[in-house]
């Protein structure tokens, strides 16, 4: 019986059913870098640490709006497409969710949609991706097989890029998703350095079905 736990690029399923959010914080503190000030959301709803988790729950840690990181109050259509893919706009429309202002979605609209989206995304669908980073088992699954990984930044970067293979992410989006940085405090060179480290690690593992690529201050994970 598992619960999906997410913080930034850290995303995995854990046997946490029946445990409180406080217990999850303690057990995954170092692995997920769970600062005590982070807010916990269960299925898109803010909850206190005494909340007991149920089978299939989606637990996400982040910072509230107005703080560094977290879910922003309003999302433009371009921001939604950048983070979730162009199909997200049509998915939102099919779900009856339309911009609260001209071409702008509110925080609650995005949160509610993410909640519905997480319920229909099965573990099987995740496993069938060309690349699947599983921090719960510390493994990387690709066409060549399954490989052990660790919690280094390069693999958190890989997990983020793997959410949309063959898509070039902007540096600012990667800073926000991987480094939890919305104020530009992380240097562009830091992102480029971790891309090089990721490339080197994949080569050492003999993985050729996926490879990092960069152009014009954008970065992607390409697949065969």
C-alpha positions in Angstrom: 0.0 0.0 0.0 1.7 3.2 -1.2 1.5 6.9 -1.1 3.0 9.2 -3.7 5.4 11.7 -2.1 6.6 14.7 -4.0 9.0 17.6 -3.3 10.4 19.4 -6.3 12.0 16.9 -8.6 11.9 14.2 -5.9 9.0 12.0 -6.8 8.3 8.4 -5.6 5.9 6.0 -4.1 6.4 4.8 -0.5 4.7 2.5 1.9 3.4 5.3 4.1 -0.3 4.3 4.4 -1.4 4.8 8.1 1.5 7.1 8.9 1.2 10.8 9.7 2.7 13.5 7.7 5.0 14.2 10.6 6.3 10.6 10.4 6.9 11.0 6.6 8.9 14.2 7.3 11.1 12.3 9.7 11.6 9.2 7.5 12.3 11.2 4.2 13.9 14.2 5.7 17.4 13.7 4.2 16.3 12.0 1.0 13.8 14.7 0.1 15.4 17.6 1.8 12.2 18.4 3.8 12.8 21.7 5.6 10.4 22.0 8.6 8.9 25.2 7.2 7.6 23.3 4.1 3.8 23.1 3.8 2.2 19.7 3.2 -0.6 19.2 0.7 -2.6 15.9 0.5 -4.5 15.6 -2.8 -4.1 19.3 -3.3 -5.4 20.3 0.1 -3.1 21.9 2.8 -3.0 19.6 5.8 -1.3 19.6 9.3 1.3 17.1 10.3 -1.1 15.0 12.3 -3.0 14.0 9.1 -3.0 10.2 8.6 -2.3 9.1 5.0 -4.5 6.8 3.1 -3.9 4.4 0.2 -3.5 6.3 -3.1 -3.0 9.7 -1.4 -0.7 12.2 -3.2 1.4 14.0 -0.6 3.3 17.1 -1.9 5.7 19.4 0.1 6.3 22.9 -0.9 6.3 26.6 0.1 3.2 28.7 0.2 2.6 31.6 -2.1 4.6 34.7 -1.1 7.6 32.6 0.0 10.4 31.4 -2.2 9.2 28.4 -4.2 5.7 26.9 -3.8 2.7 27.1 -6.1 2.2 30.6 -7.5 -1.1 32.4 -7.3 -1.7 32.8 -11.0 -0.5 30.8 -14.1 -0.4 32.1 -17.6 -1.2 29.7 -20.4 2.4 29.7 -21.5 3.6 28.8 -18.0 1.1 25.9 -17.8 2.3 24.6 -21.2 5.9 25.0 -20.3 5.6 23.0 -17.1 3.0 20.4 -18.0 3.1 20.3 -21.8 0.9 21.8 -24.5 -1.7 19.0 -24.0 -2.3 20.4 -20.5 -4.3 23.3 -21.9 -6.7 21.0 -23.7 -6.9 18.7 -20.6 -7.8 21.7 -18.5 -10.5 22.8 -21.0 -11.9 19.2 -21.0 -12.0 19.3 -17.2 -14.1 22.4 -17.5 -11.3 24.6 -16.1 -10.9 27.9 -17.9 -8.7 30.9 -17.1 -10.1 33.0 -14.3 -8.8 36.1 -16.1 -7.8 36.6 -19.7 -5.4 33.7 -20.4 -4.6 33.3 -16.6 -5.4 30.4 -14.4 -5.7 30.8 -10.6 -3.7 28.8 -8.1 -6.9 26.9 -6.9 -7.7 25.9 -10.5 -4.2 24.5 -11.1 -4.2 22.7 -7.7 -7.6 21.1 -8.4 -6.6 20.0 -11.8 -3.3 18.5 -10.5 -5.3 16.6 -7.9 -7.5 15.0 -10.6 -4.5 14.4 -12.8 -2.5 12.6 -10.1 -5.5 10.2 -9.5 -5.6 9.0 -13.0 -1.9 8.6 -13.5 -1.2 5.0 -12.5 2.2 3.5 -11.5 2.0 1.4 -14.7 1.8 4.5 -16.9 4.9 5.9 -15.1 6.8 2.6 -15.5 6.1 2.6 -19.3 7.9 5.9 -19.9 11.1 5.8 -21.9 12.9 6.8 -18.7 11.6 6.5 -15.1 13.5 7.8 -12.1 12.3 6.1 -8.9 13.7 7.8 -5.8 11.7 5.4 -3.6 13.9 2.5 -4.8 16.8 4.7 -5.9 16.7 3.3 -9.4 16.7 4.6 -13.0 14.8 2.5 -15.5 15.6 2.9 -19.2 15.6 0.7 -22.3 19.0 -0.8 -21.3 17.6 -1.9 -18.0 17.5 -0.8 -14.4 20.4 1.1 -12.8 21.1 2.2 -9.2 21.2 6.0 -8.6 21.5 8.3 -5.6 20.1 11.6 -4.5 22.6 13.8 -6.2 21.4 17.0 -7.9 22.1 15.5 -11.3 19.5 12.8 -10.8 17.0 15.2 -9.5 17.6 17.2 -12.6 17.1 14.0 -14.7 13.8 13.3 -12.9 12.6 16.7 -13.9 13.7 16.5 -17.5 12.2 13.0 -17.7 8.7 14.4 -17.0 8.7 15.7 -20.6 11.3 13.9 -22.7 12.5 15.7 -25.9 11.2 19.0 -24.5 13.7 21.9 -24.0 13.1 23.5 -20.6 14.1 27.0 -19.8 16.8 27.6 -17.3 14.4 29.5 -15.0 11.9 26.6 -15.0 14.6 24.1 -14.1 15.9 26.4 -11.3 12.4 26.5 -9.9 11.7 22.8 -10.2 15.0 21.3 -9.2 16.6 24.0 -7.0 13.3 25.5 -5.6 14.5 28.8 -6.8 12.1 31.5 -8.1 14.3 34.5 -7.5 17.2 33.6 -9.8 19.7 33.0 -6.9 21.0 29.8 -8.7 23.6 30.7 -11.4 23.0 29.5 -14.9 26.4 27.9 -14.8 25.2 25.7 -12.0 22.5 24.2 -14.2 25.0 23.7 -17.0 27.5 22.0 -14.7 24.9 19.5 -13.5 23.9 18.8 -17.1 27.5 17.9 -17.8 27.7 15.7 -14.8 24.5 14.0 -15.8 25.8 13.4 -19.2 29.0 11.9 -17.8 27.1 9.6 -15.4 24.8 8.2 -18.1 27.8 7.5 -20.3 29.6 5.7 -17.4 26.5 3.5 -17.0 26.5 2.7 -20.7 23.1 4.3 -21.3 22.6 5.4 -24.9 18.8 5.4 -25.2 18.6 8.8 -23.5 21.0 11.7 -23.4 21.0 15.3 -22.1 21.2 18.2 -24.6 21.4 22.0 -24.4 20.9 24.9 -26.7 20.2 28.6 -26.4 19.9 28.4 -22.6 17.4 25.6 -22.7 18.0 22.0 -21.6 16.3 18.7 -22.5 16.5 14.9 -22.1 16.4 13.4 -25.6 15.3 9.8 -26.3 15.7 7.4 -29.2 
